Amino acid sequence: MNKPQHHILVCNSFRLSGEPQGVCNKKGAVTLLQYLEEEIVDRGLDAQVSATGCLKVCDRGPAMVIYPSGYWYGDVTEEKIDQILDALEEDSAVEKYLMN
């Protein structure tokens, strides 16, 4: 397997017990994973998506992190994902959605 150009982490609020309990999960992070995967395939992006445990930014959930760029996005929605992926295709960020 080749290393993907982008690794996208989506907080799903998993706890050590494996149970999704937190804000990101309750705000629909699971459906964002599916949408994100479909958009990546449709766009032909070289990216891998992973669900994560709690990223400790609950007040900004659902949260998404893109590596190796180090972009942290909060309050992610499908509409924002479209804009974020548009920017990613151009190797840039959507500044107004980045967490400070």
Backbone as JSON Lines, residues from 0, in Angstrom:
{"i":0,"aa":"M","n":[0.84,-1.19,0.0],"ca":[0.0,0.0,0.0],"c":[0.88,1.24,0.0]}
{"i":1,"aa":"N","n":[0.53,2.17,-0.85],"ca":[1.23,3.45,-0.88],"c":[0.64,4.38,0.15]}
{"i":2,"aa":"K","n":[1.49,5.22,0.69],"ca":[1.03,6.23,1.66],"c":[0.19,7.26,0.92]}
{"i":3,"aa":"P","n":[-1.04,7.55,1.44],"ca":[-1.89,8.55,0.77],"c":[-1.33,9.96,0.94]}
{"i":4,"aa":"Q","n":[-1.68,10.82,0.02],"ca":[-1.24,12.22,0.08],"c":[-1.86,12.93,1.28]}
{"i":5,"aa":"H","n":[-3.1,12.58,1.62],"ca":[-3.81,13.21,2.73],"c":[-4.4,12.13,3.63]}
{"i":6,"aa":"H","n":[-4.35,12.37,4.93],"ca":[-5.02,11.49,5.89],"c":[-6.01,12.38,6.64]}
{"i":7,"aa":"I","n":[-7.27,12.04,6.54],"ca":[-8.34,12.84,7.13],"c":[-8.91,12.09,8.33]}
{"i":8,"aa":"L","n":[-8.82,12.71,9.48],"ca":[-9.31,12.11,10.72],"c":[-10.62,12.79,11.1]}
{"i":9,"aa":"V","n":[-11.63,12.0,11.39],"ca":[-12.93,12.55,11.78],"c":[-13.24,12.04,13.19]}
{"i":10,"aa":"C","n":[-13.43,12.97,14.11],"ca":[-13.74,12.59,15.48],"c":[-15.11,11.92,15.52]}
{"i":11,"aa":"N","n":[-15.13,10.75,16.13],"ca":[-16.4,10.04,16.33],"c":[-16.66,9.81,17.8]}
{"i":12,"aa":"S","n":[-15.88,10.45,18.63],"ca":[-16.1,10.46,20.08],"c":[-16.01,9.1,20.73]}
{"i":13,"aa":"F","n":[-15.28,8.18,20.12],"ca":[-15.14,6.86,20.75],"c":[-14.38,6.99,22.05]}
{"i":14,"aa":"R","n":[-14.8,6.25,23.05],"ca":[-14.13,6.23,24.35],"c":[-13.32,4.94,24.45]}
{"i":15,"aa":"L","n":[-12.54,4.8,25.48],"ca":[-11.71,3.61,25.66],"c":[-12.51,2.33,25.6]}
{"i":16,"aa":"S","n":[-13.75,2.38,26.02],"ca":[-14.61,1.19,25.98],"c":[-15.09,0.88,24.57]}
{"i":17,"aa":"G","n":[-14.82,1.8,23.62],"ca":[-15.25,1.6,22.24],"c":[-16.61,2.18,21.93]}
{"i":18,"aa":"E","n":[-17.29,2.7,22.93],"ca":[-18.62,3.26,22.74],"c":[-18.55,4.71,22.26]}
{"i":19,"aa":"P","n":[-19.27,5.05,21.17],"ca":[-19.34,6.44,20.74],"c":[-20.33,7.18,21.64]}
{"i":20,"aa":"Q","n":[-19.85,8.18,22.38],"ca":[-20.71,8.84,23.35],"c":[-20.75,10.36,23.25]}
{"i":21,"aa":"G","n":[-19.77,10.96,22.66],"ca":[-19.61,12.39,22.78],"c":[-20.33,13.24,21.76]}
{"i":22,"aa":"V","n":[-19.98,14.5,21.78],"ca":[-20.63,15.52,20.97],"c":[-20.53,15.23,19.48]}
{"i":23,"aa":"C","n":[-19.34,14.9,18.99],"ca":[-19.17,14.69,17.56],"c":[-20.08,13.59,17.05]}
{"i":24,"aa":"N","n":[-20.14,12.51,17.79],"ca":[-21.0,11.4,17.39],"c":[-22.46,11.81,17.41]}
{"i":25,"aa":"K","n":[-22.87,12.5,18.46],"ca":[-24.27,12.93,18.58],"c":[-24.65,13.95,17.52]}
{"i":26,"aa":"K","n":[-23.66,14.66,16.97],"ca":[-23.93,15.65,15.93],"c":[-23.77,15.08,14.52]}
{"i":27,"aa":"G","n":[-23.71,13.75,14.4],"ca":[-23.74,13.13,13.08],"c":[-22.41,12.84,12.41]}
{"i":28,"aa":"A","n":[-21.34,12.71,13.18],"ca":[-20.03,12.45,12.59],"c":[-20.01,11.17,11.77]}
{"i":29,"aa":"V","n":[-20.81,10.17,12.15],"ca":[-20.82,8.9,11.41],"c":[-21.29,9.12,9.98]}
{"i":30,"aa":"T","n":[-22.33,9.91,9.78],"ca":[-22.8,10.15,8.42],"c":[-21.81,11.02,7.65]}
{"i":31,"aa":"L","n":[-21.06,11.87,8.34],"ca":[-20.03,12.66,7.67],"c":[-18.94,11.78,7.1]}
{"i":32,"aa":"L","n":[-18.62,10.69,7.81],"ca":[-17.6,9.75,7.32],"c":[-18.0,9.19,5.96]}
{"i":33,"aa":"Q","n":[-19.22,8.73,5.83],"ca":[-19.7,8.17,4.58],"c":[-19.69,9.21,3.47]}
{"i":34,"aa":"Y","n":[-20.17,10.41,3.78],"ca":[-20.2,11.47,2.79],"c":[-18.79,11.82,2.33]}
{"i":35,"aa":"L","n":[-17.88,11.93,3.27],"ca":[-16.49,12.25,2.98],"c":[-15.86,11.19,2.08]}
{"i":36,"aa":"E","n":[-16.07,9.93,2.4],"ca":[-15.53,8.83,1.58],"c":[-16.06,8.92,0.14]}
{"i":37,"aa":"E","n":[-17.35,9.15,-0.01],"ca":[-17.96,9.24,-1.34],"c":[-17.38,10.41,-2.12]}
{"i":38,"aa":"E","n":[-17.22,11.55,-1.48],"ca":[-16.67,12.73,-2.15],"c":[-15.21,12.52,-2.57]}
{"i":39,"aa":"I","n":[-14.44,11.85,-1.73],"ca":[-13.04,11.59,-2.07],"c":[-12.94,10.7,-3.31]}
{"i":40,"aa":"V","n":[-13.78,9.67,-3.36],"ca":[-13.79,8.79,-4.52],"c":[-14.25,9.55,-5.76]}
{"i":41,"aa":"D","n":[-15.35,10.3,-5.64],"ca":[-15.88,11.05,-6.78],"c":[-14.86,12.03,-7.34]}
{"i":42,"aa":"R","n":[-14.06,12.62,-6.46],"ca":[-13.08,13.62,-6.88],"c":[-11.73,13.01,-7.28]}
{"i":43,"aa":"G","n":[-11.56,11.74,-6.97],"ca":[-10.29,11.09,-7.29],"c":[-9.13,11.58,-6.42]}
{"i":44,"aa":"L","n":[-9.45,12.01,-5.2],"ca":[-8.4,12.49,-4.29],"c":[-7.61,11.31,-3.73]}
{"i":45,"aa":"D","n":[-6.34,11.53,-3.51],"ca":[-5.48,10.53,-2.88],"c":[-5.53,10.77,-1.38]}
{"i":46,"aa":"A","n":[-6.57,10.24,-0.75],"ca":[-6.79,10.5,0.67],"c":[-7.36,9.26,1.35]}
{"i":47,"aa":"Q","n":[-7.03,9.14,2.62],"ca":[-7.56,8.07,3.45],"c":[-8.33,8.72,4.59]}
{"i":48,"aa":"V","n":[-9.48,8.14,4.94],"ca":[-10.32,8.67,6.02],"c":[-10.29,7.68,7.18]}
{"i":49,"aa":"S","n":[-10.13,8.21,8.39],"ca":[-10.16,7.39,9.6],"c":[-11.07,8.02,10.64]}
{"i":50,"aa":"A","n":[-11.88,7.19,11.3],"ca":[-12.66,7.64,12.46],"c":[-11.74,7.58,13.67]}
{"i":51,"aa":"T","n":[-11.88,8.54,14.56],"ca":[-11.01,8.58,15.73],"c":[-11.81,8.58,17.02]}
{"i":52,"aa":"G","n":[-11.08,8.42,18.08],"ca":[-11.64,8.66,19.4],"c":[-11.79,10.15,19.59]}
{"i":53,"aa":"C","n":[-12.13,10.54,20.78],"ca":[-12.36,11.95,21.09],"c":[-11.1,12.77,20.83]}
{"i":54,"aa":"L","n":[-11.25,13.87,20.1],"ca":[-10.14,14.78,19.81],"c":[-10.05,15.92,20.82]}
{"i":55,"aa":"K","n":[-10.94,15.91,21.81],"ca":[-10.91,16.88,22.92],"c":[-11.22,18.32,22.48]}
{"i":56,"aa":"V","n":[-12.04,18.45,21.45],"ca":[-12.51,19.77,21.02],"c":[-14.04,19.73,20.92]}
{"i":57,"aa":"C","n":[-14.66,19.2,21.95],"ca":[-16.1,18.94,21.94],"c":[-16.94,20.19,21.65]}
{"i":58,"aa":"D","n":[-16.48,21.34,22.08],"ca":[-17.25,22.56,21.84],"c":[-17.25,22.96,20.36]}
{"i":59,"aa":"R","n":[-16.44,22.29,19.54],"ca":[-16.36,22.6,18.12],"c":[-16.74,21.42,17.23]}
{"i":60,"aa":"G","n":[-17.36,20.4,17.81],"ca":[-17.66,19.19,17.07],"c":[-18.84,19.32,16.12]}
{"i":61,"aa":"P","n":[-18.89,18.47,15.13],"ca":[-17.93,17.46,14.75],"c":[-16.62,18.08,14.26]}
{"i":62,"aa":"A","n":[-15.52,17.43,14.61],"ca":[-14.2,17.93,14.26],"c":[-13.54,17.03,13.23]}
{"i":63,"aa":"M","n":[-12.7,17.65,12.4],"ca":[-11.99,16.93,11.35],"c":[-10.57,17.49,11.26]}
{"i":64,"aa":"V","n":[-9.58,16.61,11.11],"ca":[-8.19,17.02,11.01],"c":[-7.61,16.44,9.72]}
{"i":65,"aa":"I","n":[-6.85,17.25,9.0],"ca":[-6.23,16.78,7.76],"c":[-4.71,16.84,7.92]}
{"i":66,"aa":"Y","n":[-4.09,15.69,7.71],"ca":[-2.63,15.59,7.75],"c":[-2.12,15.19,6.37]}
{"i":67,"aa":"P","n":[-0.93,15.6,5.98],"ca":[0.1,16.2,6.81],"c":[-0.03,17.72,6.96]}
{"i":68,"aa":"S","n":[-1.07,18.32,6.39],"ca":[-1.22,19.77,6.44],"c":[-1.4,20.31,7.85]}
{"i":69,"aa":"G","n":[-2.03,19.52,8.72],"ca":[-2.28,19.95,10.09],"c":[-3.48,20.88,10.21]}
{"i":70,"aa":"Y","n":[-4.41,20.8,9.26],"ca":[-5.61,21.63,9.33],"c":[-6.62,21.0,10.28]}
{"i":71,"aa":"W","n":[-7.09,21.77,11.26],"ca":[-8.13,21.34,12.19],"c":[-9.39,22.14,11.9]}
{"i":72,"aa":"Y","n":[-10.46,21.44,11.55],"ca":[-11.74,22.08,11.24],"c":[-12.77,21.7,12.29]}
{"i":73,"aa":"G","n":[-13.63,22.66,12.64],"ca":[-14.68,22.42,13.6],"c":[-16.06,22.68,13.03]}
{"i":74,"aa":"D","n":[-17.07,22.18,13.73],"ca":[-18.47,22.34,13.33],"c":[-18.67,21.89,11.88]}
{"i":75,"aa":"V","n":[-18.08,20.75,11.53],"ca":[-18.08,20.27,10.15],"c":[-19.47,19.79,9.74]}
{"i":76,"aa":"T","n":[-19.85,20.17,8.53],"ca":[-21.11,19.74,7.9],"c":[-20.78,19.25,6.49]}
{"i":77,"aa":"E","n":[-21.75,18.66,5.8],"ca":[-21.52,18.24,4.42],"c":[-21.17,19.42,3.53]}
{"i":78,"aa":"E","n":[-21.84,20.55,3.73],"ca":[-21.54,21.75,2.94],"c":[-20.1,22.21,3.15]}
{"i":79,"aa":"K","n":[-19.66,22.17,4.4],"ca":[-18.29,22.57,4.69],"c":[-17.29,21.57,4.11]}
{"i":80,"aa":"I","n":[-17.65,20.28,4.14],"ca":[-16.76,19.27,3.56],"c":[-16.54,19.56,2.08]}
{"i":81,"aa":"D","n":[-17.58,19.93,1.36],"ca":[-17.43,20.26,-0.06],"c":[-16.41,21.38,-0.24]}
{"i":82,"aa":"Q","n":[-16.53,22.42,0.55],"ca":[-15.6,23.55,0.44],"c":[-14.18,23.17,0.87]}
{"i":83,"aa":"I","n":[-14.09,22.36,1.92],"ca":[-12.78,21.92,2.42],"c":[-12.08,21.06,1.38]}
{"i":84,"aa":"L","n":[-12.81,20.16,0.74],"ca":[-12.2,19.31,-0.29],"c":[-11.85,20.11,-1.54]}
{"i":85,"aa":"D","n":[-12.67,21.12,-1.88],"ca":[-12.32,22.02,-2.99],"c":[-10.96,22.66,-2.72]}
{"i":86,"aa":"A","n":[-10.79,23.16,-1.51],"ca":[-9.53,23.81,-1.13],"c":[-8.39,22.8,-1.1]}
{"i":87,"aa":"L","n":[-8.65,21.61,-0.59],"ca":[-7.62,20.58,-0.5],"c":[-7.1,20.21,-1.89]}
{"i":88,"aa":"E","n":[-7.98,20.19,-2.87],"ca":[-7.57,19.91,-4.25],"c":[-6.58,20.95,-4.76]}
{"i":89,"aa":"E","n":[-6.6,22.13,-4.16],"ca":[-5.69,23.21,-4.54],"c":[-4.58,23.4,-3.5]}
{"i":90,"aa":"D","n":[-4.42,22.41,-2.61],"ca":[-3.4,22.45,-1.55],"c":[-3.53,23.69,-0.66]}
{"i":91,"aa":"S","n":[-4.77,24.02,-0.33],"ca":[-4.98,25.15,0.58],"c":[-6.06,24.8,1.6]}
{"i":92,"aa":"A","n":[-6.3,25.74,2.5],"ca":[-7.3,25.55,3.57],"c":[-8.44,26.53,3.39]}
{"i":93,"aa":"V","n":[-9.56,26.22,4.05],"ca":[-10.67,27.16,4.12],"c":[-10.49,27.87,5.47]}
{"i":94,"aa":"E","n":[-9.84,29.0,5.43],"ca":[-9.43,29.72,6.63],"c":[-10.58,29.96,7.62]}
{"i":95,"aa":"K","n":[-11.77,30.3,7.11],"ca":[-12.87,30.66,8.01],"c":[-13.38,29.46,8.82]}
{"i":96,"aa":"Y","n":[-13.06,28.23,8.43],"ca":[-13.49,27.05,9.17],"c":[-12.4,26.45,10.06]}
{"i":97,"aa":"L","n":[-11.18,26.95,9.95],"ca":[-10.08,26.42,10.75],"c":[-10.27,26.77,12.22]}
{"i":98,"aa":"M","n":[-9.91,25.83,13.08],"ca":[-9.92,26.09,14.52],"c":[-8.65,26.82,14.89]}
{"i":99,"aa":"N","n":[-8.79,27.81,15.76],"ca":[-7.62,28.56,16.22],"c":[-7.09,27.98,17.5]}
